[in-house]
């Protein structure tokens, strides 16, 4: 296994960098990256060039166009098109090239808006996703349909993993497209440095979320790549939930912000609750998240402060 040629799409991204490091620490020798600018995976000719040039045995598809609630509201068309046009041709070309294994990364945004908590894989089709997430979530979910149908008809070995919201050092802190944890860390750290007396947070704070430390996510993907070969989708996450209000309080404490929190209830909360049932990941390939949430947040805040100071 450790001599296989493994291509990671989106390997220069947040999760990709951690995944490459995890594979290398485990002794893998041939980890390849397919990412911009060399490969624009929305173009089928670039997908074919990737397979011609890298000749992978295994492809792990991390590449995605993704953002937070505001970004999702502004870009539903491009989120749907670009994600589906990366995933579907990439998997199909892998099948044509007799790839040994395709590891597809989905998203918790594929779950129905009012799925019972904790989300079980069997509930994936029992309703429409939360509206701001739906174009992205459904585009990713089509890879599950493709993965299962190609296994059924052709015996193609493709698996589908459903990660919950990631966070950690190296996250995207761009306020135009970042998710809630990096957005809040940036707001608080910047407010402390600038002496601001308040920060504005979207929504009511009532929604809950589960957060998954990026190094744990990388370990889960490696284990699934090594050990899992079934068509059933698998949740990967930490298996806990926290309200956005409590999350804000924790980040305020860790960053030392002493001003007011202003809740902008005209902005959407997104999905009311999010938490995964991670039983299947443990039963199938022995994965259980190890990083304490407070410890993971502390590392993330420290990383942002250091990166911010270096600029």
N, C-alpha and C positions, 0 to 999 in steps of 0.2 A: 504493500500500500504506500509506503513512504517514498517509493521511487516513481509513483504515478505522476504524470503531468497534470497539474491541477490549475485550471484557469479560473480566476476570481474576477467577475465583472464588477465594476465599481470599486476596484481594489484600492484606489487612492482616496476613497471616501472615509467617513468616520468609522463605520463598522469594518470596512475593508482593511484598514491599516492594522487594527487590532486582530483581525482574523489571520492575516498574513503572519504577524508576530507569533500567534498561538500555534499555527502549523509549523513554523520554523523551530519554535522551542520544543516541539514534539519530534523533531528530526526529519521533517519532510524536506526533500531536496529540490523539487521542481515546481515551485509556486510561481505562476505567471499572472500578470495583471492585464486586463482589458478595460480601458477607461479612456475618457477624453484626455488629450485631443487626438490621440492616435486612432481611436475607434469611436465613431459615433454610432451606437448600437441601434439607433432608430433607422439606420440605413442598412438594407439587406446586403448590399455589396460589402459593407464593413463587417457584417457578421460572417459572411463567407470568407473574407480575407483573414479574419480572426482564426477561424477553423483551419484554413490553409497554412497560416504562418505559425500558429502555436501548437497545432496538432494535439489538443488536450485529450486525456483519458477521462477526466471528470471536469464538469463545469459547475461552479457555484455562482448563481445569478443573484448578486446583491444590488446591481445598478438599478436606480429608480429616480424618477422625478417626484419629489416629495416636499411637503412643507407643513406649517401649522394651520390653524383654522382660517386665519385671514387669507393666507396664500391659497388655500383650497377654495375659498369663496371666489377669489379673483381669477383662478385658472382652471376651472373644471374641465374645459375642453382639452387643453394641452396635457393635463394630468392623465385623463383617460387615454388619449391617443398615444402619447409617448411611452407610457408604461405598457400598454398592450402591444405596441409595435416593437418594443424591445423583447418582451417575454415570449410571445408566440413564435416568431421566426427563429429566435435563438434556440428554443427547445426543439422545434421542427428540424432545424439544420443539424442539431446534435443527433437526432434520431437517424437522419439520412446518413450521417458520418459514422454510425454505429458506436456512438459515445458509450462508455461503460456506465456512466451515472450522471444524472442531471439533478442538482440540488436547487430547488426554487424557493426563494424567500417571499412569502406573502406578507400580510399585515393584519393586525387586529382590526383595522378599519373595514375588513371584509365581513365582520360579524353584524348581525341585525342590530338595529338601534336599541331594541328592548330585549335583547337576549338575556335569559336568566343568568344571574351571577352566582358562582364563577362561570365564565364562558366554557362550555364543553364543545369539543370538535363536532359532536353530533348536531349541535344547534346552528351550525354555520349557514344552513339554507332556510331557517325558519323565520324569514322576514327580511325587509329591505334595510341596508345600512343607514346610519345617521347621514342626513342629507349633505352636510358639508364634506363628508369623507367619501361619499358613494362613488363618484367617478374614479377616484384613485383605488378605492377598495375593490370595486368590481373588476377593474382592469387587471389587478393582481390576482383576483379570484379565478379569472379565466385560465390562468396557468394551472390551477388545481384541476379544472375540468379537462384541460389538455393532457396533463400529467396522467390522470386516471384513465382517460380514453386511450392514450398511446400505450399504456401498460396492458390494458385489456385487449386491444387489437394487435399490437406488435410485440408485446413483451418488453417494451422499453423501460429501463430502470430509472424512473424519475421519482423524486420525493418532494413533499411540499411542507415547509415549516412556517408557522404563524408566530412571529415575534411580537411582543407587546412593545410599548414605547421605550426606546433606548435612551440612555443618558451616560455621561462620563467624560473623561478628559479627551479633548479633540473634537467635541461636539460642534455643531453649526450654531454660532452665536450671532449670525446675521439677523437683525430684527425683522427683515422683510420675509424671511422664510423659516425661522427657527421654531422649534417646538417649545413647550411650556417651561421646562426646567432651564435650558440655556437662556431663554428670554427673560425669565425672572432673575436669574443670577446676574445677567448683564444689567438689568434695570437697577438692582440693588447695589451692586458694586459701583456702577457709574454714579448713582445718586450719592453714595458715601463720598466718593472722590470729588464730586461737584458741589457738595453741600446742599443738595436738593432736600426739601422738606416733605415731599410726598412722591409716591409712585402710583401709577394707574394700572390696575389689573383688569383684564377682560372677564366678564361674566359675573356670576353671583358667588362663586366659590363653593357651591354646593356639589358640583360634579365630582366624581371620584375617578382616580386613575391608578394604574399599576405601572411601575417603572422598573426597568431591567438594565442592570449595569453592563456596560458594553463588553467588558472582559468575560463576564459570565455568558453573554450571548455568543461570543466567539467560541467559547468552550462547547456550548450546546451544538453549534453548527459542525464543529470538528467531530464530535461524538456521533452525530447523526450521519455525517458523511462516512464515517468508519463502520457504523453498526446497523443503520436502519435502511431497509430495502422493501418497504411496503407502500401501497397507494394511499392509505389513510393519512389525512393531514395531521400534523402534530403541533400543539401549542408549545412555545418556549417562552418562559417568563419567570418571575420571582414568586408569583402566587400570593400577592397581598394587594390591598388597595388603600389609598389615602385620599382624603378630600383635597381639592385645590386650595381651600382656605387653610387647612393644616399644613399643606406643602409650602404655601407662602410664609406662614409663621416660622417654619423650620429654616427656609432660605434667608429670611430676615435675620433670624438669630445667627446663622452661620456666617453671614456677610457683615454683620454689625450695623445694619441700617436701623436708624432710630426714628425715622419719620412716619408719616401717616400712610396708610394703605387706602386708596380710593377705588372702590369696585364699580366698574362701568357696566351696569346691568343691561345697557342697550346692546351690548356685544354678546354673541352666543356662547353658551357653555359647552357646546358640542354634545357628544354622547353622554347620557346621564351618569352611567356607571361603567367601569371597565376593570375586570379582573379575570385572569385566566385560571382554568383548572389545568394544572401541569402534570397530572398523574400519568398520562400516556408517555410523556418524555422520560419520566423516571422508569416506568415499566419497560419501555422499549429499548432505551439506550443509556439508562443509568444517570440521566442528568438531573441535578438539583442545584439551583442558584445558591451561591455561597456568600455574596457580598452584602453586608449589612447596609441598609439604605442610608442611614446617617453617615456612615463611613464613606460610602460611594459619593454622596453629595459633597462631603468635605474635600475629597480629592478633586472633584470637578470644579468647585469654587477656587481651590488653590491653583489648578491648572489655568483657569481663566485669568486669575490675577497675574500669574507669571507671564502668560501670553500677552496680556494687555500691557503690562509694564515693559515688555520687550519691544513694543511698537514705537 
